[in-house]
Structure formats: structure tokens, C-alpha cells
């Protein structure tokens, strides 16, 4: 078991060293571009369903998971991108933005194929259509979730009004720390499960280790990056008015590196499982 863990760690290290830094750079740039694109798509879909507030809440929820410096730099431009257009111009922008946002998904799909050592088994347009559909579904599901949250909050306040002790008991639980991790884990797990090469989508190849690693990585960066920038980096002097954008790029770069590491971890575990089956094959046949 120890030898297998060492082999897994070696493969992850080699994979991250070989591909991680390149893909992290691509991910940082595409994340910054796709964030605005995704917001335009969210604004168009939310407006179509009469849920503009839910679209804005979706973006606010994202900013709650990033360092304050990143949120401060991007909040106003993102809000402007969501509210500056209307009518046909908004839908034209949404179509272009939808394609741009789908490119980020395809980039991570490529990361997974490289990690598992596989090649795409379907045509480009098939994958692209799947990515476009995934983005639309993600926006609609998020709006449904935020609409439901309003009902849950109202119910919670009603319970607290009639049972004041319930509010005191609820205060003992650190839900504010648990919920972001659970939300991130579910979202990243769905991404891993949906984009992993077909050959390795079976339940015998676990996806949760990579999702858990990326979730912890993300929350760790969110907590440590502001402290690091405040303590060891004079980025305001170095980048001037672009300091906020650079902080966002650094954050997305580190997140991208974490995603590559998570993909490599899942691939290494899948490879170790396959090797174990090959070694046991003759024994099982003899029995």
C-alpha cells in the first residue's frame, strides 16, 4: 500500500510539473475572460425568466468564494457587463459570450484527457455542444437554487420568531465555513464526473479525491492569498492601476494549478487501480 501511494504521488508530481504550469496560465487568462462572458449569459437567461435578481445573486455568490482583493477588482466591471445591455444587443452578446465561456470547459476537458493519457473519442462539435448546454443548465439551476433560498430564509425567520431558542442553537454550528466547502465540492465533483474521459467514468475510478483536493486548495488560497499579498508583496507599487487585475490573474492561476493537480490525482489513482487489476488478473483466472 505504501509503495502504491508513493507511485501515485510520483505520477501526480511529474504530471503537474510537465503540464500544470502551462495549463494554469491558460486557465487564468480564460477564467478572467470567461467570467465576464458567463455573467452576460447569466444576465440574458435571468432576464428571459424574469429573474434578474437571481442572476446578480449568482455572481455575488461567486465573489463570496474568492479573496477580497479579487472581488473588489472585478465586482463593478462584472455588474456593468450584466446591466449595460438589453434587448437584441444583450442576446447577441450572450451568444458570443456563451461560446467564450464554453472554451474554459473545453480547456479543462483537455487537461483531463492529458492527465489520463487519452485522446478525444468524439467530434469537436459534439463536445462543444455539450459545453454550451452545461453552461445554460448551470445558470438555470443556480437561479432555481437562489429562488429556493429566498423561501428557505423566510421559513427560517418564521421558525426563529416562534422558537427563539432555535437561533441560539444554530449559532453553535459553523455553517458559514461548511457550506462554501460543500458547495465547491459538489460543483467541482460534477465537473470531474462530467468531463472525465468516457473510459474512466465508471464508479470503480473515484472522482471525489480530486474534487476534495481542489475544494480544499481553493479555500486555502482564498484564505492565504490576501495575507500573502499584504505581508510579502508590494503589488500596488509594481502594477499600479492594474494591481486588482493582477491579483485576480494570480488567484485564477493558482486555482488552475489546483485543478490540474486534482485531475492528475484522479488519473494516478485510476492508473493504480488498473495496474492492480492487471496484477490480480492471472490469480483470478487460476482460481
Phi, psi and omega in degrees: 000317180297317178298321179294320178296322178295318179296319178298314180298320179297314181297319178298314181299314180295317180296317180293319180295323184284316187241341190299313186290325178294311182292327178296321176296315177299318181296320181299312180295311182295327179296316181296317179290316184290334179299313178294320179298316180297323180295321178296317177298316180298320180296319181294313182292318179297319178296323180298321180268004181069030183238048182302320180298323179293323177297317178293322179296326178299316180290321178298323178296322177296315182294339177289344182258004181245162178301151181304323180297322178292314180298318181297322182287330190252342187301308183295313177300322180292316177299320178297320179295329182279334187247355186282338185244158176204162177068213183301326180297320179298316182290325175296317177297323181295321180295314178296318182293325179299317178296319180296314180296326179295334179297328178294319178296318180294328176297316179290328175298320178295321176301316181293319178299318179293321181296318181275354180070034181244170175240152180304136182259356181232168181291157181303314184295330179294314178296318182296318177298321177298320179294318178299316178296322180296320180294315179299315179297321180298317180295314181296315179296322179296319178296320177298318180297318181288327175295319178293328181296325178299316179295318180297318180296318179297318178296320180298315179296324178295318179296317180296328181292320182269337179231079182302330181296334181297326180292323178294318180295319181297331181293341180283344183260130183276063181297329181298336178267330184280317186300314178302320180294315181298317180298313178299315182300314181297315181298314182289324177298317178298321178297312179299314183295325183278332186256350178300139178310143186308320182301331186248019180275353180298154181294342180288346175252102187294143176253340186293330180300315179295319180296318179295318179298314181294321179297313178296320178301312182300310181295324177296316178296318180301324181279322189267331184299315178300320179296318180296314182295324180285331187265322191238358187227127174265057187292335177297320179287325184286321188247351177060232183291345179268007184302316181297318179295320180295322177298318178298317179296319178298316180299311181294328177297314180293322176297318178299320177297322177294321178296318178296319179297317177297320178295318179294324178295313179298320180294319179295320178294321177295319179295319178296322178295317179297318179297323178295321178294322180295320181292327181275345184306305180301323180295317180294324180293320180296328181286000000 
